[in-house]
Amino acid sequence: MSTISNYEKELASQAKTRRATVEFINIVNDLWYDKSIELVLFRNPLVDKRASEVLNLIDYAKEFVNKPITILDALAIAKAIQLLDLPSSKLDIGKLAYECHLNPKLCADKVAFVKSKLKDATAAKNIQPKDVVLYGFGRIGRLLARELMTKMGKGSQLRLRAIVTRGDINQSVLEKRASLLSIDSVHGDFLGTVQTDIENNALIINGTTVHMIAAKQPEDIDYTEYGIKDALIIDNTGAFRDAAALARHLKAKGASKVLLTAPGKGVPNIVHGVNHLEYNPDKVDIFSAASCTTNAITPVLKVLEDNFGIKKGHLETIHAYTNDQNLVDNMHSKYRRGRAAALNMVITETGAGKAVAKALPALENKLTSNAIRVPVPNGSLAILSLQLRTNVTVDVVNAIIKQYALEGDLVEQIKYSMDNELVSSDIIGSTAPSIFDSKATITDDETIVIYVWYDNEYGYSHQVMRLAKHIAKVRRFTYY
């Protein structure tokens, strides 16, 4: 009888947990769609998540901060947030729950506790929405479109208004573009609706019109004809890489800022969280979001440089194959990249070692780098072998990285993994550009080897989004 009784208690407890999770999810979505308040859990998105996904994130939070955080804690805080009059904002409910456990007496009254923590929210400035044009619609362009439309809310931040591609736009092209946006072999189905408007050459994404514009040259476009003004042009083509070429976008009517989703020459190369505040969007019109690998390694390198000093080191990135490579053996402008991408490990070059210095000048001429493309379509790994200026241990290195992942200016950039079984497919869909593998750290006095995973498509796209919000000056009040 006791065994049956215990089992029945477990079932009842599980049902209670599920009900609380569903209630929590409803509040999360109501806050987002009604008030433009986005809740995250240690930077992990919560909007439109299933109950099982939320509970898995709660388990991660509990282990991450070593506190018995439960879904009931998150629910109580979410209810408190719902009762407050807050502006459009992004709030980390994981951090609030953690701080609640640190101060149980102060947290007895959840509304008063949350109000005290978010007291600065009332001073947040009103932001003006920014029109966005995606110039190019490849892998990064489509992920940006998904993210822009998923996080559109009331349209109080970035508004995707148009997509520019080369070649004629007809019914067949529109239908194919819509299909590629809706279904993705790596990232799965788009959790929204995509329809075609043949008469107006547009895609209707989540009920919102996004114009499809055909153009051979960026300066030939008049965006004002589509009701677009003062737009941020996000160039995903890779065809324009230097200041002069990117400035052609600014000659188009209705364009005001340019963001390149690749390393750029003669323009600020930004790793958001590291050096984005060094450039004022009121004074700079053209930006580069650097590369996916640079965004992956720079945040962790900054932590190590600031705390221990780096003498020198080598970066080896084990990178997913890309569209630049051949599906089968064929001619290519570069040696080895012509060999079949899905059948071979391919040694190639990366400029990430030198590019780091653009965001962290202290590391200039201190890093060498190389790359190996491997037969996976997405999900990459950077291996950093470094000589520091002081002796360290695994525990010391891991502890400092964990601290930066928990609080400070790099919480959006660094995710701290405690998973013994972490492999490349596990990190697909991570919004952080750097996933620090704490179980793989190796130290030997001054020498360390660390492993940083990154979703070279999705994680990088979120860095582009963060930089785009900075350029457009639409970043909301955040509590991390």
C-alpha positions in Angstrom: 0.0 0.0 0.0 2.8 2.4 0.9 4.4 2.0 -2.6 1.0 2.7 -4.3 0.5 5.7 -2.0 3.9 7.2 -2.8 3.3 6.7 -6.5 -0.1 8.4 -6.2 1.6 11.3 -4.4 4.2 11.6 -7.2 1.4 11.7 -9.8 -0.4 14.4 -7.8 2.8 16.4 -7.4 3.5 16.1 -11.1 0.0 17.3 -12.1 0.4 20.3 -9.7 3.7 21.2 -11.3 2.3 20.9 -14.8 -0.7 23.1 -13.9 1.6 25.7 -12.4 3.8 25.6 -15.5 0.8 26.1 -17.9 -0.3 29.1 -15.7 3.3 30.5 -15.8 3.4 30.1 -19.6 0.1 32.0 -20.0 1.4 34.9 -17.9 4.7 35.0 -19.9 2.8 35.2 -23.1 0.2 37.7 -21.8 3.0 40.0 -20.6 4.7 39.9 -23.9 1.7 40.4 -26.2 -0.2 42.8 -24.0 2.6 44.9 -22.4 5.8 44.1 -24.4 7.4 42.8 -21.3 9.6 39.8 -22.2 10.5 37.3 -19.5 13.6 35.1 -19.8 15.2 32.5 -17.6 18.9 33.2 -17.3 18.7 34.7 -20.8 16.9 31.7 -22.2 13.7 32.7 -24.1 10.3 31.8 -22.5 7.8 33.2 -25.0 5.9 30.5 -26.9 7.7 27.6 -25.0 6.1 24.3 -24.1 5.7 23.1 -20.5 8.5 20.5 -20.8 10.9 23.1 -22.2 10.1 25.5 -19.3 10.6 22.7 -16.7 14.0 21.8 -18.3 15.0 25.4 -18.0 14.0 25.5 -14.4 16.2 22.5 -13.8 19.1 24.2 -15.5 18.5 27.3 -13.3 18.5 25.3 -10.2 21.8 23.7 -11.0 23.4 26.9 -12.4 23.0 28.9 -9.2 22.8 26.0 -6.8 19.5 27.1 -5.3 16.3 25.1 -5.1 14.4 27.3 -7.7 11.1 25.8 -8.7 8.3 26.6 -11.2 6.3 27.9 -8.2 9.0 30.4 -7.5 8.9 31.6 -11.1 5.1 31.7 -11.1 4.9 33.8 -8.0 7.4 36.3 -9.4 5.6 36.4 -12.7 2.3 37.2 -11.0 4.0 40.0 -9.1 5.4 41.5 -12.3 1.9 41.3 -13.8 0.6 43.5 -11.0 3.2 46.2 -11.6 3.0 49.1 -14.0 6.2 48.6 -16.0 7.3 49.9 -19.4 8.4 47.7 -22.3 11.2 45.6 -20.8 13.1 42.4 -20.8 13.3 40.8 -17.3 15.3 37.8 -16.2 13.0 35.9 -13.9 15.8 33.4 -13.1 17.9 36.2 -11.6 14.9 37.5 -9.6 14.2 34.0 -8.3 17.8 33.5 -7.4 17.9 36.9 -5.5 14.7 35.8 -3.8 16.4 32.8 -2.4 19.3 34.9 -1.3 16.9 37.2 0.6 14.0 35.1 1.8 12.8 37.7 4.3 12.8 40.5 1.8 11.1 38.2 -0.7 8.2 37.3 1.6 6.1 40.0 -0.1 6.8 39.2 -3.8 5.2 42.4 -5.2 7.3 44.6 -2.9 10.4 42.6 -3.6 10.0 42.7 -7.4 9.1 46.4 -7.2 12.3 47.2 -5.3 14.4 45.3 -7.8 12.8 47.0 -10.8 12.7 50.5 -9.4 14.8 51.9 -12.2 12.3 50.7 -14.8 10.1 53.7 -14.3 13.0 56.0 -15.5 13.4 54.1 -18.8 13.2 56.3 -21.8 10.5 56.0 -24.4 11.8 54.4 -27.6 10.8 55.0 -31.1 10.3 52.0 -33.4 12.8 51.4 -36.2 12.1 50.2 -39.7 14.4 47.3 -40.8 15.3 46.0 -44.2 17.0 42.7 -44.8 19.3 43.0 -47.8 19.8 39.4 -48.7 17.8 36.4 -47.6 20.2 33.5 -47.0 20.8 31.5 -43.9 21.3 34.5 -41.6 18.8 36.6 -43.3 16.0 34.1 -42.8 16.9 33.5 -39.2 16.8 37.3 -38.6 13.4 37.4 -40.3 12.1 34.7 -38.0 13.4 36.4 -34.9 12.3 39.9 -36.0 8.7 38.6 -36.6 8.6 36.3 -33.6 9.6 39.2 -31.3 7.6 41.9 -33.1 5.0 42.1 -30.3 3.4 45.5 -30.6 6.1 46.7 -33.0 7.7 48.9 -30.4 11.3 48.0 -31.3 12.5 46.7 -34.7 9.9 46.4 -37.5 10.8 44.2 -40.5 9.4 46.1 -43.5 11.2 44.7 -46.5 13.5 42.1 -47.9 15.8 42.8 -50.9 17.0 40.1 -53.2 18.5 39.9 -56.7 16.6 38.5 -59.6 13.0 38.9 -60.7 10.2 38.4 -58.1 7.3 36.3 -59.4 4.8 33.8 -57.9 7.3 30.9 -58.0 10.0 32.9 -56.3 7.7 34.2 -53.6 6.4 30.7 -52.9 9.9 29.3 -52.7 11.1 32.2 -50.4 8.0 31.6 -48.2 8.7 27.9 -48.0 12.4 28.4 -47.0 11.3 30.8 -44.3 8.6 28.4 -43.0 10.6 25.2 -42.9 14.3 24.7 -42.0 16.2 21.4 -42.0 18.4 22.6 -39.0 16.2 24.9 -37.0 12.8 23.3 -37.6 9.5 24.9 -38.5 8.8 28.6 -38.0 6.4 29.0 -35.2 4.2 31.4 -37.2 2.4 31.9 -40.4 3.9 32.7 -43.8 1.7 33.5 -46.8 2.3 35.1 -50.2 0.8 38.3 -51.6 1.4 37.8 -55.3 -0.3 41.0 -56.4 1.9 43.2 -54.1 5.1 41.2 -54.3 5.1 40.6 -50.5 5.2 38.0 -47.8 2.6 38.1 -45.1 4.4 37.0 -42.0 2.3 36.5 -38.9 -0.3 38.7 -40.6 2.1 41.6 -41.3 3.2 42.7 -44.7 6.9 42.4 -45.6 7.7 43.7 -49.1 10.0 41.7 -51.4 12.1 44.1 -53.4 14.3 43.1 -56.4 17.4 45.2 -56.9 20.8 44.9 -58.6 22.3 47.9 -56.8 21.5 49.1 -53.3 21.5 52.8 -54.3 18.8 52.3 -56.8 16.1 51.5 -54.3 13.5 54.0 -53.0 12.3 52.6 -49.8 9.9 55.5 -49.2 7.7 54.1 -52.0 6.9 51.3 -49.6 6.2 53.6 -46.6 9.7 52.8 -45.2 11.7 55.6 -43.7 14.9 56.1 -41.7 15.6 52.4 -42.1 18.3 50.2 -40.7 19.6 48.1 -43.6 21.0 44.7 -42.5 23.3 43.4 -45.2 23.4 39.6 -45.3 24.8 39.2 -48.8 28.5 39.3 -48.1 28.9 41.2 -51.4 29.7 44.5 -49.8 32.5 44.3 -47.2 34.3 47.7 -47.0 33.2 51.2 -46.0 32.9 52.5 -49.5 30.7 49.6 -50.7 28.5 49.6 -47.7 28.0 53.3 -48.0 26.1 52.7 -51.2 23.2 51.6 -49.0 23.0 55.0 -47.5 22.3 56.5 -51.0 19.0 54.8 -51.1 16.0 56.9 -50.2 14.7 55.9 -46.8 17.9 54.3 -45.5 19.8 55.8 -42.5 22.0 53.1 -41.0 23.8 49.9 -42.2 24.7 46.7 -40.4 26.9 44.1 -42.1 26.6 40.5 -40.9 30.2 39.7 -41.6 33.6 41.1 -40.8 34.0 44.6 -42.4 37.0 46.7 -43.5 37.2 50.3 -42.5 34.1 50.1 -40.3 33.7 49.3 -36.6 33.6 45.6 -36.0 31.4 45.0 -33.0 31.0 42.1 -30.6 28.0 43.1 -28.7 28.6 43.1 -25.0 32.3 43.7 -25.5 32.8 46.9 -27.4 29.4 48.1 -28.7 29.4 51.1 -26.3 32.6 52.5 -27.8 30.6 53.6 -30.9 27.8 56.1 -30.7 25.0 55.4 -33.3 24.3 59.1 -33.5 27.8 59.6 -35.0 28.4 56.3 -36.8 26.3 55.1 -39.7 27.9 51.8 -40.7 28.7 48.9 -38.5 29.9 45.3 -38.8 28.7 42.4 -36.5 32.1 40.7 -37.1 31.9 36.9 -37.6 30.2 34.0 -35.7 33.6 32.7 -34.5 34.7 36.2 -33.3 31.5 36.6 -31.4 32.0 33.1 -29.9 35.5 33.6 -28.6 35.8 37.3 -27.8 33.5 37.4 -24.7 35.4 34.5 -23.0 38.8 36.0 -24.0 37.8 39.3 -22.5 37.0 37.6 -19.2 40.4 35.8 -19.2 42.3 38.9 -20.3 40.6 41.1 -17.6 41.2 38.6 -14.8 44.5 36.8 -15.6 46.1 38.5 -18.6 46.9 36.6 -21.8 50.4 36.3 -23.1 49.7 34.4 -26.3 47.5 31.6 -27.7 46.1 29.6 -30.5 42.5 29.2 -31.7 41.3 26.2 -33.6 37.7 26.3 -34.7 35.9 23.1 -35.5 33.3 24.7 -37.8 30.2 23.3 -39.4 30.3 23.3 -43.2 28.8 26.3 -45.0 27.2 27.2 -48.3 30.5 28.4 -49.5 31.7 24.8 -49.8 30.9 22.3 -52.5 28.3 19.5 -52.0 30.5 17.2 -54.1 34.1 17.6 -55.3 34.3 20.5 -57.7 36.3 23.6 -58.6 36.6 26.2 -55.8 38.7 29.4 -55.6 40.3 28.1 -52.4 42.2 24.9 -51.9 40.4 22.1 -50.0 37.1 23.9 -49.9 36.3 22.4 -53.2 36.1 18.9 -51.6 32.7 17.4 -50.7 31.7 19.2 -47.5 29.5 16.5 -46.0 32.2 13.8 -46.5 35.4 15.4 -45.4 37.0 17.3 -42.6 38.5 20.3 -44.4 41.4 22.4 -43.1 40.9 26.1 -44.0 41.7 29.5 -42.6 39.9 31.8 -40.3 40.6 35.4 -39.6 39.0 35.2 -36.1 42.3 35.3 -34.3 43.3 38.7 -35.7 39.7 39.9 -35.7 39.5 39.6 -31.9 41.9 42.5 -31.7 39.4 44.9 -33.3 37.2 44.3 -30.2 40.0 43.7 -27.7 43.1 45.7 -28.8 45.1 44.2 -25.9 45.2 40.9 -27.8 46.6 42.3 -31.0 49.3 39.9 -32.5 48.8 37.5 -29.6 46.6 34.9 -31.2 47.1 32.6 -34.2 44.1 30.8 -35.6 43.0 28.1 -38.1 39.8 26.3 -38.9 38.6 22.8 -39.7 35.3 22.5 -41.5 33.5 19.2 -40.5 30.5 17.3 -41.8 27.7 18.8 -39.7 25.4 21.5 -41.1 25.4 23.7 -38.0 27.0 23.9 -34.5 30.7 24.7 -34.1 33.4 24.4 -31.4 36.3 26.8 -30.7 39.3 25.4 -28.9 41.5 28.0 -27.2 45.0 27.1 -26.1 46.3 30.0 -24.1 49.3 31.0 -22.0 48.2 33.3 -19.2 50.2 35.7 -17.1 49.4 33.9 -13.8 49.0 30.3 -12.7 45.4 29.0 -12.5 43.4 25.9 -11.8 40.3 24.4 -13.5 38.2 25.5 -10.5 39.5 29.1 -10.6 38.9 29.4 -14.4 35.5 27.9 -14.3 34.4 29.9 -11.3 35.3 33.3 -12.9 33.6 32.3 -16.2 30.5 31.2 -14.3 30.4 34.5 -12.4 30.4 36.5 -15.7 27.7 34.2 -17.1 25.5 35.0 -14.0 26.0 38.8 -13.7 27.6 41.7 -15.5 27.9 43.0 -19.0 28.4 39.6 -20.7 25.4 37.6 -19.4 23.8 37.6 -22.8 27.0 36.4 -24.5 28.2 33.6 -22.2 26.2 30.5 -21.3 27.8 28.3 -18.7 27.3 24.6 -19.5 27.6 22.0 -16.7 26.5 19.1 -19.0 28.7 16.0 -19.0 27.2 14.9 -22.3 27.3 18.1 -24.3 27.7 17.6 -28.1 27.2 19.8 -31.1 23.5 19.1 -31.7 22.7 20.1 -28.1 23.7 23.7 -28.7 21.5 24.2 -31.7 19.0 27.0 -31.0 21.1 28.7 -28.2 20.8 32.5 -28.2 24.2 32.9 -26.5 27.1 33.2 -29.0 29.5 31.5 -26.4 28.7 28.3 -24.7 31.4 27.6 -22.2 32.0 23.9 -21.7 33.0 23.8 -18.0 33.6 20.0 -18.0 36.2 20.3 -20.7 38.6 22.9 -19.2 42.2 21.9 -18.9 44.9 23.8 -16.9 48.6 23.3 -16.3 50.0 26.2 -14.4 49.9 29.2 -16.8 48.6 27.1 -19.7 44.9 26.5 -20.2 42.8 24.9 -22.9 39.1 25.8 -23.0 36.3 24.7 -25.2 33.6 27.2 -26.4 30.6 25.8 -28.4 28.5 28.1 -30.6 25.5 27.9 -32.9 27.2 29.6 -35.8 23.8 30.5 -37.2 21.3 31.1 -34.4 23.6 32.4 -31.7 25.3 34.7 -34.2 21.9 36.0 -35.4 21.0 37.0 -31.9 24.2 38.9 -31.6 23.2 40.7 -34.8 19.8 41.5 -33.3 21.4 42.9 -30.1 23.7 45.1 -32.1 20.8 46.2 -34.4 18.8 47.3 -31.3 21.8 49.3 -30.1 22.2 51.0 -33.5 18.5 51.7 -33.7 18.4 52.9 -30.0 15.4 50.6 -29.3 16.9 48.5 -26.5 14.3 48.2 -23.7 14.9 48.4 -20.0 16.5 45.1 -19.0 17.0 43.4 -15.7 19.7 40.8 -15.8 
